[in-house]
């Protein structure tokens, strides 16, 4: 498992009260994410979980 520490900012040109997280880089590929993949993002206070849909389907199948 690879980890990253990112800063929460605001997207340039957007409402300053809306937090923004930019996720990009080869570490996404190293963790099983590919361009075009669909992801499920589940959130709880202070916690986001991001999972690639194909891995969810594999978990459900077996």
mmCIF file of the N, C-alpha and C atoms, coordinates in Angstrom:
data_MODEL
# 
_entry.id   MODEL 
# 
loop_
_atom_site.group_PDB 
_atom_site.id 
_atom_site.type_symbol 
_atom_site.label_atom_id 
_atom_site.label_alt_id 
_atom_site.label_comp_id 
_atom_site.label_asym_id 
_atom_site.label_entity_id 
_atom_site.label_seq_id 
_atom_site.pdbx_PDB_ins_code 
_atom_site.Cartn_x 
_atom_site.Cartn_y 
_atom_site.Cartn_z 
_atom_site.occupancy 
_atom_site.B_iso_or_equiv 
_atom_site.pdbx_formal_charge 
_atom_site.auth_seq_id 
_atom_site.auth_comp_id 
_atom_site.auth_asym_id 
_atom_site.auth_atom_id 
_atom_site.pdbx_PDB_model_num 
ATOM 1   N N  . UNK A 1 1  ? 0.844   -1.173  0.000   1.00 0.00 ? 1  UNK A N  1 
ATOM 2   C CA . UNK A 1 1  ? 0.000   0.000   0.000   1.00 0.00 ? 1  UNK A CA 1 
ATOM 3   C C  . UNK A 1 1  ? 0.890   1.236   0.000   1.00 0.00 ? 1  UNK A C  1 
ATOM 4   N N  . UNK A 1 2  ? 0.578   2.153   -0.892  1.00 0.00 ? 2  UNK A N  1 
ATOM 5   C CA . UNK A 1 2  ? 1.316   3.407   -0.981  1.00 0.00 ? 2  UNK A CA 1 
ATOM 6   C C  . UNK A 1 2  ? 0.464   4.526   -0.398  1.00 0.00 ? 2  UNK A C  1 
ATOM 7   N N  . UNK A 1 3  ? 1.095   5.464   0.280   1.00 0.00 ? 3  UNK A N  1 
ATOM 8   C CA . UNK A 1 3  ? 0.382   6.580   0.902   1.00 0.00 ? 3  UNK A CA 1 
ATOM 9   C C  . UNK A 1 3  ? 0.910   7.901   0.380   1.00 0.00 ? 3  UNK A C  1 
ATOM 10  N N  . UNK A 1 4  ? 0.072   8.910   0.436   1.00 0.00 ? 4  UNK A N  1 
ATOM 11  C CA . UNK A 1 4  ? 0.447   10.268  0.061   1.00 0.00 ? 4  UNK A CA 1 
ATOM 12  C C  . UNK A 1 4  ? -0.178  11.237  1.064   1.00 0.00 ? 4  UNK A C  1 
ATOM 13  N N  . UNK A 1 5  ? 0.501   12.315  1.325   1.00 0.00 ? 5  UNK A N  1 
ATOM 14  C CA . UNK A 1 5  ? -0.063  13.411  2.106   1.00 0.00 ? 5  UNK A CA 1 
ATOM 15  C C  . UNK A 1 5  ? -0.304  14.556  1.134   1.00 0.00 ? 5  UNK A C  1 
ATOM 16  N N  . UNK A 1 6  ? -1.547  15.010  1.045   1.00 0.00 ? 6  UNK A N  1 
ATOM 17  C CA . UNK A 1 6  ? -1.935  16.089  0.139   1.00 0.00 ? 6  UNK A CA 1 
ATOM 18  C C  . UNK A 1 6  ? -2.548  17.226  0.941   1.00 0.00 ? 6  UNK A C  1 
ATOM 19  N N  . UNK A 1 7  ? -2.507  18.412  0.388   1.00 0.00 ? 7  UNK A N  1 
ATOM 20  C CA . UNK A 1 7  ? -3.163  19.561  1.005   1.00 0.00 ? 7  UNK A CA 1 
ATOM 21  C C  . UNK A 1 7  ? -4.534  19.759  0.378   1.00 0.00 ? 7  UNK A C  1 
ATOM 22  N N  . UNK A 1 8  ? -5.480  20.136  1.188   1.00 0.00 ? 8  UNK A N  1 
ATOM 23  C CA . UNK A 1 8  ? -6.796  20.502  0.685   1.00 0.00 ? 8  UNK A CA 1 
ATOM 24  C C  . UNK A 1 8  ? -6.748  21.993  0.389   1.00 0.00 ? 8  UNK A C  1 
ATOM 25  N N  . UNK A 1 9  ? -7.084  22.334  -0.846  1.00 0.00 ? 9  UNK A N  1 
ATOM 26  C CA . UNK A 1 9  ? -7.029  23.720  -1.298  1.00 0.00 ? 9  UNK A CA 1 
ATOM 27  C C  . UNK A 1 9  ? -8.381  24.098  -1.879  1.00 0.00 ? 9  UNK A C  1 
ATOM 28  N N  . UNK A 1 10 ? -8.407  25.162  -2.635  1.00 0.00 ? 10 UNK A N  1 
ATOM 29  C CA . UNK A 1 10 ? -9.607  25.484  -3.406  1.00 0.00 ? 10 UNK A CA 1 
ATOM 30  C C  . UNK A 1 10 ? -9.211  25.468  -4.868  1.00 0.00 ? 10 UNK A C  1 
ATOM 31  N N  . UNK A 1 11 ? -10.131 25.086  -5.716  1.00 0.00 ? 11 UNK A N  1 
ATOM 32  C CA . UNK A 1 11 ? -9.866  25.040  -7.148  1.00 0.00 ? 11 UNK A CA 1 
ATOM 33  C C  . UNK A 1 11 ? -9.818  26.467  -7.679  1.00 0.00 ? 11 UNK A C  1 
ATOM 34  N N  . UNK A 1 12 ? -8.758  26.809  -8.433  1.00 0.00 ? 12 UNK A N  1 
ATOM 35  C CA . UNK A 1 12 ? -8.669  28.169  -8.975  1.00 0.00 ? 12 UNK A CA 1 
ATOM 36  C C  . UNK A 1 12 ? -9.929  28.542  -9.762  1.00 0.00 ? 12 UNK A C  1 
ATOM 37  N N  . UNK A 1 13 ? -10.458 29.702  -9.470  1.00 0.00 ? 13 UNK A N  1 
ATOM 38  C CA . UNK A 1 13 ? -11.642 30.187  -10.166 1.00 0.00 ? 13 UNK A CA 1 
ATOM 39  C C  . UNK A 1 13 ? -12.951 29.676  -9.599  1.00 0.00 ? 13 UNK A C  1 
ATOM 40  N N  . UNK A 1 14 ? -12.890 28.893  -8.521  1.00 0.00 ? 14 UNK A N  1 
ATOM 41  C CA . UNK A 1 14 ? -14.122 28.349  -7.953  1.00 0.00 ? 14 UNK A CA 1 
ATOM 42  C C  . UNK A 1 14 ? -14.466 29.071  -6.658  1.00 0.00 ? 14 UNK A C  1 
ATOM 43  N N  . UNK A 1 15 ? -15.579 28.703  -6.102  1.00 0.00 ? 15 UNK A N  1 
ATOM 44  C CA . UNK A 1 15 ? -16.017 29.244  -4.826  1.00 0.00 ? 15 UNK A CA 1 
ATOM 45  C C  . UNK A 1 15 ? -14.957 28.936  -3.766  1.00 0.00 ? 15 UNK A C  1 
ATOM 46  N N  . UNK A 1 16 ? -14.461 29.946  -3.050  1.00 0.00 ? 16 UNK A N  1 
ATOM 47  C CA . UNK A 1 16 ? -13.398 29.704  -2.069  1.00 0.00 ? 16 UNK A CA 1 
ATOM 48  C C  . UNK A 1 16 ? -13.832 28.851  -0.882  1.00 0.00 ? 16 UNK A C  1 
ATOM 49  N N  . UNK A 1 17 ? -15.124 28.616  -0.720  1.00 0.00 ? 17 UNK A N  1 
ATOM 50  C CA . UNK A 1 17 ? -15.609 27.806  0.397   1.00 0.00 ? 17 UNK A CA 1 
ATOM 51  C C  . UNK A 1 17 ? -15.746 26.328  0.049   1.00 0.00 ? 17 UNK A C  1 
ATOM 52  N N  . UNK A 1 18 ? -15.387 25.941  -1.181  1.00 0.00 ? 18 UNK A N  1 
ATOM 53  C CA . UNK A 1 18 ? -15.483 24.541  -1.592  1.00 0.00 ? 18 UNK A CA 1 
ATOM 54  C C  . UNK A 1 18 ? -14.096 23.915  -1.597  1.00 0.00 ? 18 UNK A C  1 
ATOM 55  N N  . UNK A 1 19 ? -13.829 22.938  -0.710  1.00 0.00 ? 19 UNK A N  1 
ATOM 56  C CA . UNK A 1 19 ? -12.516 22.308  -0.671  1.00 0.00 ? 19 UNK A CA 1 
ATOM 57  C C  . UNK A 1 19 ? -12.248 21.496  -1.932  1.00 0.00 ? 19 UNK A C  1 
ATOM 58  N N  . UNK A 1 20 ? -10.963 21.366  -2.272  1.00 0.00 ? 20 UNK A N  1 
ATOM 59  C CA . UNK A 1 20 ? -10.542 20.699  -3.501  1.00 0.00 ? 20 UNK A CA 1 
ATOM 60  C C  . UNK A 1 20 ? -9.334  19.822  -3.199  1.00 0.00 ? 20 UNK A C  1 
ATOM 61  N N  . UNK A 1 21 ? -9.359  18.574  -3.685  1.00 0.00 ? 21 UNK A N  1 
ATOM 62  C CA . UNK A 1 21 ? -8.220  17.664  -3.584  1.00 0.00 ? 21 UNK A CA 1 
ATOM 63  C C  . UNK A 1 21 ? -7.860  17.233  -4.994  1.00 0.00 ? 21 UNK A C  1 
ATOM 64  N N  . UNK A 1 22 ? -6.610  17.420  -5.389  1.00 0.00 ? 22 UNK A N  1 
ATOM 65  C CA . UNK A 1 22 ? -6.138  17.023  -6.714  1.00 0.00 ? 22 UNK A CA 1 
ATOM 66  C C  . UNK A 1 22 ? -5.391  15.696  -6.590  1.00 0.00 ? 22 UNK A C  1 
ATOM 67  N N  . UNK A 1 23 ? -5.961  14.637  -7.145  1.00 0.00 ? 23 UNK A N  1 
ATOM 68  C CA . UNK A 1 23 ? -5.329  13.314  -7.129  1.00 0.00 ? 23 UNK A CA 1 
ATOM 69  C C  . UNK A 1 23 ? -4.811  13.009  -8.519  1.00 0.00 ? 23 UNK A C  1 
ATOM 70  N N  . UNK A 1 24 ? -3.511  12.911  -8.667  1.00 0.00 ? 24 UNK A N  1 
ATOM 71  C CA . UNK A 1 24 ? -2.934  12.569  -9.960  1.00 0.00 ? 24 UNK A CA 1 
ATOM 72  C C  . UNK A 1 24 ? -1.527  12.042  -9.734  1.00 0.00 ? 24 UNK A C  1 
ATOM 73  N N  . UNK A 1 25 ? -1.029  11.319  -10.721 1.00 0.00 ? 25 UNK A N  1 
ATOM 74  C CA . UNK A 1 25 ? 0.348   10.844  -10.655 1.00 0.00 ? 25 UNK A CA 1 
ATOM 75  C C  . UNK A 1 25 ? 0.469   9.348   -10.842 1.00 0.00 ? 25 UNK A C  1 
ATOM 76  N N  . UNK A 1 26 ? 1.707   8.917   -11.038 1.00 0.00 ? 26 UNK A N  1 
ATOM 77  C CA . UNK A 1 26 ? 1.959   7.493   -11.292 1.00 0.00 ? 26 UNK A CA 1 
ATOM 78  C C  . UNK A 1 26 ? 1.595   6.617   -10.103 1.00 0.00 ? 26 UNK A C  1 
ATOM 79  N N  . UNK A 1 27 ? 1.538   7.183   -8.921  1.00 0.00 ? 27 UNK A N  1 
ATOM 80  C CA . UNK A 1 27 ? 1.178   6.384   -7.756  1.00 0.00 ? 27 UNK A CA 1 
ATOM 81  C C  . UNK A 1 27 ? -0.251  5.856   -7.856  1.00 0.00 ? 27 UNK A C  1 
ATOM 82  N N  . UNK A 1 28 ? -1.138  6.546   -8.603  1.00 0.00 ? 28 UNK A N  1 
ATOM 83  C CA . UNK A 1 28 ? -2.483  6.006   -8.828  1.00 0.00 ? 28 UNK A CA 1 
ATOM 84  C C  . UNK A 1 28 ? -2.392  4.705   -9.622  1.00 0.00 ? 28 UNK A C  1 
ATOM 85  N N  . UNK A 1 29 ? -1.593  4.702   -10.683 1.00 0.00 ? 29 UNK A N  1 
ATOM 86  C CA . UNK A 1 29 ? -1.403  3.494   -11.492 1.00 0.00 ? 29 UNK A CA 1 
ATOM 87  C C  . UNK A 1 29 ? -0.786  2.381   -10.648 1.00 0.00 ? 29 UNK A C  1 
ATOM 88  N N  . UNK A 1 30 ? 0.181   2.726   -9.823  1.00 0.00 ? 30 UNK A N  1 
ATOM 89  C CA . UNK A 1 30 ? 0.835   1.739   -8.965  1.00 0.00 ? 30 UNK A CA 1 
ATOM 90  C C  . UNK A 1 30 ? -0.133  1.125   -7.955  1.00 0.00 ? 30 UNK A C  1 
ATOM 91  N N  . UNK A 1 31 ? -1.245  1.818   -7.694  1.00 0.00 ? 31 UNK A N  1 
ATOM 92  C CA . UNK A 1 31 ? -2.265  1.305   -6.787  1.00 0.00 ? 31 UNK A CA 1 
ATOM 93  C C  . UNK A 1 31 ? -3.462  0.705   -7.520  1.00 0.00 ? 31 UNK A C  1 
ATOM 94  N N  . UNK A 1 32 ? -3.324  0.478   -8.842  1.00 0.00 ? 32 UNK A N  1 
ATOM 95  C CA . UNK A 1 32 ? -4.355  -0.237  -9.584  1.00 0.00 ? 32 UNK A CA 1 
ATOM 96  C C  . UNK A 1 32 ? -5.373  0.617   -10.309 1.00 0.00 ? 32 UNK A C  1 
ATOM 97  N N  . UNK A 1 33 ? -5.170  1.925   -10.390 1.00 0.00 ? 33 UNK A N  1 
ATOM 98  C CA . UNK A 1 33 ? -6.101  2.803   -11.089 1.00 0.00 ? 33 UNK A CA 1 
ATOM 99  C C  . UNK A 1 33 ? -5.560  3.118   -12.475 1.00 0.00 ? 33 UNK A C  1 
ATOM 100 N N  . UNK A 1 34 ? -6.442  3.056   -13.481 1.00 0.00 ? 34 UNK A N  1 
ATOM 101 C CA . UNK A 1 34 ? -6.063  3.318   -14.870 1.00 0.00 ? 34 UNK A CA 1 
ATOM 102 C C  . UNK A 1 34 ? -6.928  4.445   -15.430 1.00 0.00 ? 34 UNK A C  1 
ATOM 103 N N  . UNK A 1 35 ? -6.434  5.119   -16.448 1.00 0.00 ? 35 UNK A N  1 
ATOM 104 C CA . UNK A 1 35 ? -7.213  6.148   -17.135 1.00 0.00 ? 35 UNK A CA 1 
ATOM 105 C C  . UNK A 1 35 ? -8.493  5.505   -17.670 1.00 0.00 ? 35 UNK A C  1 
ATOM 106 N N  . UNK A 1 36 ? -9.623  6.129   -17.418 1.00 0.00 ? 36 UNK A N  1 
ATOM 107 C CA . UNK A 1 36 ? -10.908 5.620   -17.877 1.00 0.00 ? 36 UNK A CA 1 
ATOM 108 C C  . UNK A 1 36 ? -11.645 4.779   -16.845 1.00 0.00 ? 36 UNK A C  1 
ATOM 109 N N  . UNK A 1 37 ? -10.963 4.369   -15.774 1.00 0.00 ? 37 UNK A N  1 
ATOM 110 C CA . UNK A 1 37 ? -11.624 3.591   -14.723 1.00 0.00 ? 37 UNK A CA 1 
ATOM 111 C C  . UNK A 1 37 ? -12.737 4.404   -14.076 1.00 0.00 ? 37 UNK A C  1 
ATOM 112 N N  . UNK A 1 38 ? -13.753 3.719   -13.610 1.00 0.00 ? 38 UNK A N  1 
ATOM 113 C CA . UNK A 1 38 ? -14.788 4.319   -12.778 1.00 0.00 ? 38 UNK A CA 1 
ATOM 114 C C  . UNK A 1 38 ? -14.425 4.016   -11.331 1.00 0.00 ? 38 UNK A C  1 
ATOM 115 N N  . UNK A 1 39 ? -14.706 4.964   -10.439 1.00 0.00 ? 39 UNK A N  1 
ATOM 116 C CA . UNK A 1 39 ? -14.404 4.765   -9.027  1.00 0.00 ? 39 UNK A CA 1 
ATOM 117 C C  . UNK A 1 39 ? -15.637 5.044   -8.179  1.00 0.00 ? 39 UNK A C  1 
ATOM 118 N N  . UNK A 1 40 ? -15.672 4.405   -7.031  1.00 0.00 ? 40 UNK A N  1 
ATOM 119 C CA . UNK A 1 40 ? -16.692 4.666   -6.023  1.00 0.00 ? 40 UNK A CA 1 
ATOM 120 C C  . UNK A 1 40 ? -15.996 5.401   -4.891  1.00 0.00 ? 40 UNK A C  1 
ATOM 121 N N  . UNK A 1 41 ? -16.550 6.540   -4.496  1.00 0.00 ? 41 UNK A N  1 
ATOM 122 C CA . UNK A 1 41 ? -15.993 7.312   -3.389  1.00 0.00 ? 41 UNK A CA 1 
ATOM 123 C C  . UNK A 1 41 ? -17.025 7.322   -2.271  1.00 0.00 ? 41 UNK A C  1 
ATOM 124 N N  . UNK A 1 42 ? -16.629 6.791   -1.126  1.00 0.00 ? 42 UNK A N  1 
ATOM 125 C CA . UNK A 1 42 ? -17.501 6.770   0.043   1.00 0.00 ? 42 UNK A CA 1 
ATOM 126 C C  . UNK A 1 42 ? -16.902 7.699   1.088   1.00 0.00 ? 42 UNK A C  1 
ATOM 127 N N  . UNK A 1 43 ? -17.740 8.529   1.679   1.00 0.00 ? 43 UNK A N  1 
ATOM 128 C CA . UNK A 1 43 ? -17.239 9.497   2.640   1.00 0.00 ? 43 UNK A CA 1 
ATOM 129 C C  . UNK A 1 43 ? -17.932 9.416   3.983   1.00 0.00 ? 43 UNK A C  1 
ATOM 130 N N  . UNK A 1 44 ? -17.133 9.598   4.993   1.00 0.00 ? 44 UNK A N  1 
ATOM 131 C CA . UNK A 1 44 ? -17.595 9.781   6.365   1.00 0.00 ? 44 UNK A CA 1 
ATOM 132 C C  . UNK A 1 44 ? -16.808 10.968  6.901   1.00 0.00 ? 44 UNK A C  1 
ATOM 133 N N  . UNK A 1 45 ? -17.245 11.541  7.954   1.00 0.00 ? 45 UNK A N  1 
ATOM 134 C CA . UNK A 1 45 ? -16.571 12.730  8.488   1.00 0.00 ? 45 UNK A CA 1 
ATOM 135 C C  . UNK A 1 45 ? -15.076 12.462  8.678   1.00 0.00 ? 45 UNK A C  1 
ATOM 136 N N  . UNK A 1 46 ? -14.249 13.215  7.956   1.00 0.00 ? 46 UNK A N  1 
ATOM 137 C CA . UNK A 1 46 ? -12.803 13.093  8.068   1.00 0.00 ? 46 UNK A CA 1 
ATOM 138 C C  . UNK A 1 46 ? -12.203 11.905  7.349   1.00 0.00 ? 46 UNK A C  1 
ATOM 139 N N  . UNK A 1 47 ? -12.987 11.188  6.529   1.00 0.00 ? 47 UNK A N  1 
ATOM 140 C CA . UNK A 1 47 ? -12.485 9.974   5.877   1.00 0.00 ? 47 UNK A CA 1 
ATOM 141 C C  . UNK A 1 47 ? -13.120 9.819   4.496   1.00 0.00 ? 47 UNK A C  1 
ATOM 142 N N  . UNK A 1 48 ? -12.298 9.612   3.469   1.00 0.00 ? 48 UNK A N  1 
ATOM 143 C CA . UNK A 1 48 ? -12.771 9.268   2.128   1.00 0.00 ? 48 UNK A CA 1 
ATOM 144 C C  . UNK A 1 48 ? -12.141 7.946   1.730   1.00 0.00 ? 48 UNK A C  1 
ATOM 145 N N  . UNK A 1 49 ? -12.939 7.056   1.174   1.00 0.00 ? 49 UNK A N  1 
ATOM 146 C CA . UNK A 1 49 ? -12.422 5.797   0.646   1.00 0.00 ? 49 UNK A CA 1 
ATOM 147 C C  . UNK A 1 49 ? -12.718 5.775   -0.848  1.00 0.00 ? 49 UNK A C  1 
ATOM 148 N N  . UNK A 1 50 ? -11.687 5.546   -1.658  1.00 0.00 ? 50 UNK A N  1 
ATOM 149 C CA . UNK A 1 50 ? -11.819 5.525   -3.113  1.00 0.00 ? 50 UNK A CA 1 
ATOM 150 C C  . UNK A 1 50 ? -11.481 4.125   -3.588  1.00 0.00 ? 50 UNK A C  1 
ATOM 151 N N  . UNK A 1 51 ? -12.429 3.493   -4.310  1.00 0.00 ? 51 UNK A N  1 
ATOM 152 C CA . UNK A 1 51 ? -12.198 2.139   -4.810  1.00 0.00 ? 51 UNK A CA 1 
ATOM 153 C C  . UNK A 1 51 ? -12.557 2.067   -6.284  1.00 0.00 ? 51 UNK A C  1 
ATOM 154 N N  . UNK A 1 52 ? -11.705 1.385   -7.050  1.00 0.00 ? 52 UNK A N  1 
ATOM 155 C CA . UNK A 1 52 ? -11.982 1.168   -8.468  1.00 0.00 ? 52 UNK A CA 1 
ATOM 156 C C  . UNK A 1 52 ? -13.153 0.195   -8.593  1.00 0.00 ? 52 UNK A C  1 
ATOM 157 N N  . UNK A 1 53 ? -14.081 0.485   -9.493  1.00 0.00 ? 53 UNK A N  1 
ATOM 158 C CA . UNK A 1 53 ? -15.283 -0.330  -9.652  1.00 0.00 ? 53 UNK A CA 1 
ATOM 159 C C  . UNK A 1 53 ? -14.943 -1.776  -10.001 1.00 0.00 ? 53 UNK A C  1 
ATOM 160 N N  . UNK A 1 54 ? -13.938 -2.022  -10.865 1.00 0.00 ? 54 UNK A N  1 
ATOM 161 C CA . UNK A 1 54 ? -13.643 -3.401  -11.251 1.00 0.00 ? 54 UNK A CA 1 
ATOM 162 C C  . UNK A 1 54 ? -13.226 -4.233  -10.043 1.00 0.00 ? 54 UNK A C  1 
ATOM 163 N N  . UNK A 1 55 ? -12.571 -3.635  -9.049  1.00 0.00 ? 55 UNK A N  1 
ATOM 164 C CA . UNK A 1 55 ? -12.195 -4.376  -7.853  1.00 0.00 ? 55 UNK A CA 1 
ATOM 165 C C  . UNK A 1 55 ? -13.418 -4.668  -6.990  1.00 0.00 ? 55 UNK A C  1 
ATOM 166 N N  . UNK A 1 56 ? -14.381 -3.758  -6.970  1.00 0.00 ? 56 UNK A N  1 
ATOM 167 C CA . UNK A 1 56 ? -15.625 -4.004  -6.244  1.00 0.00 ? 56 UNK A CA 1 
ATOM 168 C C  . UNK A 1 56 ? -16.379 -5.172  -6.860  1.00 0.00 ? 56 UNK A C  1 
ATOM 169 N N  . UNK A 1 57 ? -16.446 -5.202  -8.201  1.00 0.00 ? 57 UNK A N  1 
ATOM 170 C CA . UNK A 1 57 ? -17.145 -6.287  -8.890  1.00 0.00 ? 57 UNK A CA 1 
ATOM 171 C C  . UNK A 1 57 ? -16.468 -7.622  -8.611  1.00 0.00 ? 57 UNK A C  1 
ATOM 172 N N  . UNK A 1 58 ? -15.139 -7.650  -8.577  1.00 0.00 ? 58 UNK A N  1 
ATOM 173 C CA . UNK A 1 58 ? -14.415 -8.886  -8.282  1.00 0.00 ? 58 UNK A CA 1 
ATOM 174 C C  . UNK A 1 58 ? -14.692 -9.348  -6.855  1.00 0.00 ? 58 UNK A C  1 
ATOM 175 N N  . UNK A 1 59 ? -14.773 -8.416  -5.898  1.00 0.00 ? 59 UNK A N  1 
ATOM 176 C CA . UNK A 1 59 ? -15.077 -8.766  -4.513  1.00 0.00 ? 59 UNK A CA 1 
ATOM 177 C C  . UNK A 1 59 ? -16.465 -9.386  -4.413  1.00 0.00 ? 59 UNK A C  1 
ATOM 178 N N  . UNK A 1 60 ? -17.434 -8.843  -5.153  1.00 0.00 ? 60 UNK A N  1 
ATOM 179 C CA . UNK A 1 60 ? -18.803 -9.336  -5.101  1.00 0.00 ? 60 UNK A CA 1 
ATOM 180 C C  . UNK A 1 60 ? -18.938 -10.707 -5.745  1.00 0.00 ? 60 UNK A C  1 
ATOM 181 N N  . UNK A 1 61 ? -18.110 -10.992 -6.762  1.00 0.00 ? 61 UNK A N  1 
ATOM 182 C CA . UNK A 1 61 ? -18.179 -12.278 -7.461  1.00 0.00 ? 61 UNK A CA 1 
ATOM 183 C C  . UNK A 1 61 ? -17.547 -13.408 -6.659  1.00 0.00 ? 61 UNK A C  1 
ATOM 184 N N  . UNK A 1 62 ? -16.594 -13.105 -5.855  1.00 0.00 ? 62 UNK A N  1 
ATOM 185 C CA . UNK A 1 62 ? -15.950 -14.229 -5.219  1.00 0.00 ? 62 UNK A CA 1 
ATOM 186 C C  . UNK A 1 62 ? -15.236 -13.910 -4.005  1.00 0.00 ? 62 UNK A C  1 
# 
